[in-house]
Amino acid sequence: MSAYPWLEEYLLQRPGVTSDFKVEWGWQRYMVGGKLFAALMHPTDKYDAAYAEKDLLNLKCDPLLAPLLRQQHPEVLPGFYSDKRCWNSVDLGGGLPDDLLRQMIDDSYQLVFAKLTKKSQREIAAAPEK
């Protein structure tokens, strides 16, 4: 993650975001309204070579945009251990431009936030800023 030292702070600065570490998976999870929108992980070498021993960030993505991002950017992979139609994994080795990674994080958050109940959305919007 050293290629993106701003990443953790950027993930946490959105309204209503909580984070926890899922020991069983070795994932640092980022959620809004209890729903996952991002996860940091480092799969071991027992997994597919495309993912093994890499720092990855899983992000939700519009299913029409996900394959386009993969075609245009070799650092964007089908989502590790996720529905590959609507999740991408970003190799955090440093090749992806910061502005694109920020946009992908913003899009992931918005996709998940939009699926929350209207009540949850209002509660998150009304909460004091961090």
C-alpha positions in Angstrom: 0.0 0.0 0.0 3.0 2.3 0.2 2.3 3.5 -3.4 -0.9 5.0 -2.0 -0.1 6.4 1.5 -3.4 8.4 1.4 -5.6 5.3 0.8 -6.7 4.4 4.4 -7.6 8.0 5.2 -9.5 8.4 1.9 -11.6 5.3 2.5 -12.5 6.4 6.0 -13.4 10.0 5.3 -16.8 9.3 3.7 -20.0 9.7 5.8 -21.0 6.7 7.7 -18.0 4.5 7.0 -16.9 1.9 9.5 -14.0 -0.4 9.3 -13.1 -3.8 10.8 -10.6 -6.6 10.3 -12.1 -9.9 9.3 -9.6 -12.3 10.9 -10.9 -15.4 9.0 -10.3 -13.8 5.7 -7.4 -11.5 6.5 -9.4 -8.5 5.1 -9.6 -5.0 6.3 -13.2 -4.2 5.4 -14.8 -0.8 4.8 -18.6 -0.5 5.1 -21.3 2.0 4.8 -24.6 1.2 6.5 -23.2 -2.3 7.3 -22.6 -3.0 3.6 -19.2 -3.6 2.1 -17.9 -1.1 -0.4 -14.1 -1.8 -0.2 -11.7 -4.3 1.3 -7.9 -4.4 1.6 -6.2 -7.8 1.4 -3.0 -9.7 0.6 -3.8 -13.2 -0.7 -1.2 -15.8 -0.1 0.5 -17.9 -2.8 -2.1 -20.6 -2.6 -4.4 -18.5 -4.7 -4.3 -17.7 -8.5 -1.0 -16.1 -9.5 -2.9 -13.0 -10.7 -3.8 -12.3 -7.1 -1.2 -14.1 -5.0 1.2 -12.1 -2.8 -0.2 -8.7 -4.0 -1.7 -5.9 -2.0 -5.2 -5.6 -3.4 -8.2 -3.3 -2.9 -11.6 -4.8 -3.8 -14.1 -2.2 -5.0 -17.7 -2.5 -6.2 -18.1 -1.3 -9.8 -20.9 -0.8 -12.3 -21.1 -4.1 -14.2 -20.9 -2.3 -17.5 -17.8 -0.4 -16.5 -15.9 -3.2 -14.7 -14.7 -5.1 -17.8 -13.7 -1.8 -19.5 -11.5 -0.8 -16.6 -9.8 -4.2 -16.7 -9.2 -3.9 -20.4 -7.7 -0.4 -20.1 -5.6 -0.9 -16.9 -3.6 -4.1 -16.2 -3.7 -3.2 -12.4 -7.4 -3.7 -12.4 -8.4 -7.4 -12.1 -11.7 -9.3 -11.7 -12.7 -9.1 -8.0 -10.8 -11.5 -5.8 -13.2 -13.9 -4.0 -16.1 -11.7 -5.1 -18.8 -11.5 -7.8 -16.5 -10.7 -10.8 -19.4 -9.0 -12.7 -19.6 -6.1 -10.2 -16.4 -6.2 -8.2 -12.8 -5.3 -9.3 -9.6 -5.8 -7.4 -6.9 -3.1 -7.8 -3.3 -4.2 -7.6 -1.9 -1.5 -5.3 1.7 -1.9 -6.7 1.5 1.7 -7.8 0.7 1.6 -11.5 -2.9 3.0 -11.3 -3.1 6.8 -11.3 -4.2 8.3 -8.0 -7.1 10.2 -9.5 -8.5 7.0 -11.1 -8.2 5.0 -7.9 -10.0 7.8 -6.0 -12.8 7.8 -8.6 -13.2 4.1 -8.3 -13.4 4.4 -4.5 -16.0 7.2 -4.8 -18.0 5.1 -7.3 -18.0 2.0 -5.1 -19.2 4.0 -2.1 -22.0 5.6 -4.1 -23.1 2.3 -5.5 -23.4 0.8 -2.1 -24.9 3.9 -0.5 -27.6 4.1 -3.1 -28.8 0.6 -2.3 -29.3 1.4 1.4 -32.8 2.2 2.7 -33.8 5.8 2.5 -34.0 5.8 6.3 -30.3 4.7 6.5 -29.3 7.2 3.9 -30.9 10.0 5.8 -29.4 8.9 9.1 -25.9 8.8 7.6 -26.4 12.2 5.9 -27.5 13.7 9.2 -24.7 12.3 11.3 -22.0 14.8 12.3 -18.9 15.0 10.1 -15.8 13.1 11.1 
